[in-house]
Amino acid sequence: MPLTNFSTAPLQLKVQEEEEPKEQEKENLELALPLSSQLFDTELKHIVFGIAASSKLWEQRKQYIKQWWRPRVTRGVVWLDKPVRTRRNEGLPLIQISRDTSRFKYTNRQGDRSALRISRVVSETLRLGMKDVRWFVMGDDDTVFVVDNVVRILSKYDHRQFYYIGSSSESHTQNIFFSYAMAYGGGGFAISYPLAIELAKVQDRCIQRYPGLYGSDDRMQACMAELGVPLTREAGFHQYDVYGDLLGLLAAHPVTPLVSIHHLDVVDPIFPGMSQVKSLQRLFESIKLDSSSIMQQSICYDKKRSWSISISWGYVVQILRGIVSPRELEMPTRTFLNWYRKADYTAYAFNTRPVTKHPCQKPFIFYMSTTRLDRARRQTVGVYSRHRGRHPACRWKMDSPEKIDSITVLKRPDDLRWQRSPRRDCCRVLPSRRSSSMYLWVGNCRESEISIEQQ
């Protein structure tokens, strides 16, 4: 396979003074080199998606694919078990029928034989012989990808090496049953081209050795273990093995690009009061303006009114009475239920907190309703409208956020944010002439700026 050349030379930094910098200054400059000097020139054209789909659910699930797929730009294949009726100009990937897997043994009584064909999606996509491929990204038909963030994540890695990149389940119990070393297929995972070649050589024999495994992703991980390739974890791939409302998870997204959302048929619509497809369409309005910042949390405080404010950019703003620390606000609230319904909060694979510890601190929620780009000021303008949910009576003698009907969030797009070390954006409360509205600014933190009300 021909390798794409890329520059490994250090970036040349312009020094203001004409004279040669001192040795100590040289060391400081080297330490200040941006991470972009370590990035590979991977683009969307170098990535091929392999989407595992079912003919029974195709008419419904293809609507999810339409939300993130870019016709004539993204590359990939949908792999089905049977032919389906297709229409011209639907804006969907190429459809292929998976090869017969009846020769493989499958002995798991709780699972389904479709796991065998799905586990071979990467190998079958490789055998199509597409040119100039660096990465294969696997997902399900109910997986939604933020493709620009897929590129941002994969650009960190040398595509010429063996890489198996993904994330675990949100359910600790799931990870115990299957493996913490496994990338969950619904959340999506990426395999570098050289690794895909090695996998294709051994996969059929590997599959035969594990007839008792449940699914496709544990079969994939078993073959990776035989090849000696560990899982490289990227927290932006989301399996979302939960039920109910994703608000708590999405509003406290980790400081990493949002790569995928899964189980859209299982969880509630992301925006209440509309279908899941309509919710995704609204979310992608923000993604199109600033994909690198979608769902990124920022935290600030209204000192005059003693409110704590948490912004998940492009999605939701929450206001709580009183001062709640960033340490607590960055922890997901349990708006969702465990995949194992009888399990309690200790069965999650991450820290969580209750929605409220005190009736007065139930969050007031404002969902993004409109967003646009102000080209003159080079900033996005998002309007977030209050969700009219019930709130318990509160006797605290302070202003109530229920007076606020809408919040306007101003932010400049920041395509290069992930070429710097990970850090939450800062936010600030701006003056407002109307008591029923609030203006917030979101952007890079100033020197020594922290997310807490300072005395």
N, C-alpha and C positions, 0 to 999 in steps of 0.2 A: 504494500500500500504506500503510495507516495505521501510524503509528509509535507505539510504546509510550513514554509519558512516563517519565522517570526523573529523579531528583534529582541535580543537579550541585553542590549546595551543600556546602561543606566540613563535615565532622563537627564538632560542638560538643564540645570537651573540657572536662571539669569541673576547675577549678583549686581546690585545697584552700583557699587563702587567699582572703579576701574582697576584698582589694585588687587593683587592676588589675596584671597582670604587666608586667614591664619589657619593653622592645623586644627585648632579646636572648632573653628567655624566650619571647616570641611566636615568634621565628624558630625556636627549638628545638622548640616545639610543632608548628609547621607541618611541620618535617622529620620529626616523629614520627608524622604522620598515617598510619594503617594503609592498606594497599593496597586495602582494601574500599571506600574512598571513590572508587576508580577502577573498580570492578566494575560490570557491567551486571546487571540483575535477571533474567537468563536462568534458566529452570527446565526440568526435564525435559519438561514439556508443550510447550515451544517447539521441541523437537528431533524431527525425523522421520528414521528410519533407512531406508535403501534397501539391501536385502540381495540380492546376486547369488547365485543358486543354480542347481543342475543337477538335473533330474528323476532322472537316473541315481543320484545320490548322496544324494537327499533323505532317505531313510529313516535313513541313518547320520548325516548332517550336522545334521538337525533336532534331534538330541540335544544338540548344542553350543549351539544357539540357545536351547533351553529353560533352560539354566543361567543365562543373563543376562537373558533377556526377562522383563518384568513385565507379565503380562496386565492389561488395562484401565488400565495406567499408561503404559508406553512406547508410542510411536506409530511406525508404520512398515509397510513392505511387503516381502514376499519376492517377487522377480521370477524366475520359472522359464521354461524354454524350452518345456515341455509340461505339460499338466495332470497332477496326481498325486492319488492317493487320500488323502482327508483324513478326520479323525475329529473329533467334537465335543469341545469342552473339552480340547484338547491343550495349551492355553497357548502358542499360537504366533501370530505376526503374520498379518495378512491376506495371502493369496496372490494374485498377479496373473501373467498370462502376458505376456511381452514381445511387443511388436509385431514384425512381420516386418521383417527387415533385408536381404532378398535383393537389394534395389536398390542396396545399397552394394558397392563393389568391395573385395576383400580379396586381396592378392597375396603375403602372407608365407607361404612354404612351411613354415616351422617352427612357425607358430602355428595358431590355430583361429578359425573365423569367429564363434564365440560371443563373442569380444572386442568385436564390433560391438554386439551387443545389450546387453552388460554396460556398455559405455561410455555407454549412453543411460539408465541406471538413474536418475540424478539428474533428468534432464529428464522422464522418464516419471512419476516420483514427483511432480514439480512439477505436472504436468498433471492429477493427480487432484484438485487444487483444495482441499487441506486448509487449514483456517483457523488463524490465529494461529501461523504457522510462522516461525521465525527462522533455523534451520539445517537443512541436510540432511547426514546422516552416512552415508557409503557404506562398506560392508564386504562380505566374502564369507560364505558359509554355514559356513566353518570359522574365522571370526573370532569371538572372545569379547570383548565389551566390558564394562568396568566403568562402568556408565552414570552413576553419581554423579560419577566423575572426568571423563567426557565433559562434564558440566555445568560442573564446576569449570574446565576448560580453556577452554570456549567463553565462559564468563562474563567472561573477561578482554578479550574483543574486542567491538567495536561491530558488532552484527549488521546495521546499516543500511548498512555499507560493504562493499566487495568483499573477501572473504577466502577463500583456498584454503589449508587448514590440514592438515598431515600430516607424514610423515617418510619418510626414505630407507630403502634396504635395508641390512642388516648386511654385505652382500657388496660390497666395493669394485668387483669385476668387474661385478656386476649394475648398479651405479650408472654405471659407464663405458659399458656396452652400452646402457643406457636413458637415464638422466639423473639427475644429482644434484639437478636442479630439479623432479623429479617426486615426487608423493606416491604411495606404493605402496598399491594398492587393498586388498590383503589385510590390511595393517596398519590400514586405515581412513583416511578423510580427511573433512574437513568443508568444506562450501561454504555461504556465507551466502545468505540468501534473495534479495537483490538480484542477486548474482552468478549464482545459479541461473536467474533470469529472463533475464539477458543471455546465458547459455550456451544456454538453450533456443532462443533466437532464431537463433543461428548454428551450432549444433552439427552439424546434418545436412550443411550445406554444408562445414563444417570437416572432418568425417569423410571426405568424398569426396576431400579434398585429400591424405589420408595413407593410401592403401590398403596401403602397404608396412610400416606399423608392426605390431609383434607383438601387443600386448595392448590392454586397455581403458584402463589407467592412463596409458600413453604417449600414447594418443589424447586423453585428457582433458587431459594436460599440454600437448599441442600446441595445443589450443583455448584453454587458459589463456594460452599465450604469445601467441596472436593477440589475445586480449583485453587483454594487457599486465599480467596479474595474476601476481605471483610466488608461490612457495610460502612460506608462513609455517611455520617448523619447530617442531614440538612433539615432543620426544623420547619421550613416553609412548605414541605410536602405534608398535606393533611388527610389522613384516612377518615377522620371524624367518625369513629365508632361510638356514637352517642345518639340519643333520641332527643327530640324537643327543640328548644330554642338555642341557636348557636351564638346568641348575643354575648354571653359571658366569655366565650373563647375568642370571638372575632374582635371584641372591644379591648381585649388585653393580648393582642397578638404579640408573639416574641419579636425581638429586634432583629428581624431577618426578612427578606422579601417573601411576600405571599406568593407561593408557587401554585398551589392547587387546593380545591375544595371537593369533597367527595360525599357520597350518600345523600344526594339532593332529593331523592324520593323518600327518604326516611326522616330527615329533619324538617322543621318548620321553614316556610319561606323566610329568606334573610330579612326582607322588609315586610312587616305585618300588613295584612289587608290586601295582598295581591298574590298572584300565582308565583311559583318558584321561577318560572321562565321570565316573567315580568320583573321579578326581583333582580335576576341576573342582568337583565337589560339595564336596569337603573344602576347597578353596581359598575357595569362596564362603562357608563358615562364618566365615572371618576377614573377608572383604569385608563381610559383613552387619554386623559389629560395628564396623569402623573402615575404611571404604573408602578414606579419604584416606591412610591409612598403609600400605596393603597393599604388600608388597615393599620398603618403605623400609628402607635399610640403616642400622645403627648399629654403632659399633666401640668396644670397650673392652678392658681388660686385667685378668687375674687376676695381681696383682703377686706374691703369695705363691708361686704355682706357675709363674710366667713363661709364661702362656698368652695368646695373642691370640684375641679373640672377635669374630666378625662375625655380626650378626643381620640377617636379611631378614624383617621382621615379617610374621607370618601364614603363613610358608612354611618357613624353615630357619634353624638356628643352626649355625655352624661354629667349631670350636676348633682352633687350631694351636699346637704347641709353639714356644716362643720368642717374641720380640717382633718382630712384622712391622708395618711402618709403615702408617698409614692410606692413604698415597699408593699403596701396593702393594695393600692390601686392597680399595680401591674400584675396582680394575681387574679386569674379568671374567677368570676362569680358563677355559682352553680345554677345557671338558668336552664341547664340541660340535664338529662338523665343518663345513667350508666348503661352501656350496652347489655349488661346483665342486670335486669331491672330490680332484682332483690339485693343487689350490692349497694353499699353506702359509699360515702365520699372517699373512703380509704382505698377504694378499688380503682381510682384514677392513677394514671402514670405521671402525674404532675400535681403541684399544689393547687388547691382551690380554696375559695372562701364562700360563706353564705351571701346571698343577695343583699341582706341587710342584717345588722346586729341590733339595730334600734329602729322602731317605726319611723322616727324622724329622719333617718338616713337612707330610706329607700330612694334609689336614684330616680331623678327626673330624666326621661330619655327623649332625645331629639334625633330623629332619623334624617339622613340626607334626602332632600326632596328635589333640589335642582343644583346643577353645577355648570360653570362655564369658565372660559378662559378670557380674562381681560388682557388683550394683546398690548394695549397702550402701557399698562403697568406691569406687564409680564407676570401676572399672578392669576391663580385660580380663585374663583369666588363661589363658594358652596353655601347653600341655604339649607339649614337643618330645622325641621318643624317638630314641635312637641307631640309626642305620642300621648293620646288622651287616656292614659290608664288610671285606675283608681289608686289613691294614696291614703294611708291611714291618717287619722287626726294627729296633729303634732302640737305640743304645748311650748316648744322652744321659742323664746322671744327673739326671733331673727327673721329677716326677710325670707319669703318662700320662693323657690324657683318656679312655682306654678304661675307666677306673674309673667314669666318669659314665654312668649309664643314661638319665637323663631331666633335662631342663632346663625350669624353669617361668619364663615371661617375663611380667612384670607391666607393664601400660601403660594409661594413661588415653586414651580416644578423643579425637581432636583434629580436629574438623571444620573448624576455622578455620586449620589449619596453612599452607594455600596462599594465605591472605590476608596472610601475612608473607613476607619475603624467603626464598628457598629455603635451607634448612640441614638437614643430617643431624641426627637425634635423637642424644642422648647415651645411653649405657647404663652401668650400674654393677653390680658383683657384690655380691649381698646375702649375709648369713650363712646357712649351711645346717647343720642338725643331722646330716644324713646324708651320708656320704662319697660315696654313689652318686648324689646329686642336686645340682643347682645352681639357684640362684635369681638371676634377672637383672631389673633395673628398666630400662625404656626411657621416655624422655620428653624434654621441652625441656631444653636445656643451661642450666646456671647461668652467671652472669657469669664470664667468663675461663676457662670449662671447655673443655678441648680433648681430643681423642681420641688420647691417647698416654700411655704410662707416664712420669710425671714423676719426675725424680730427687729 
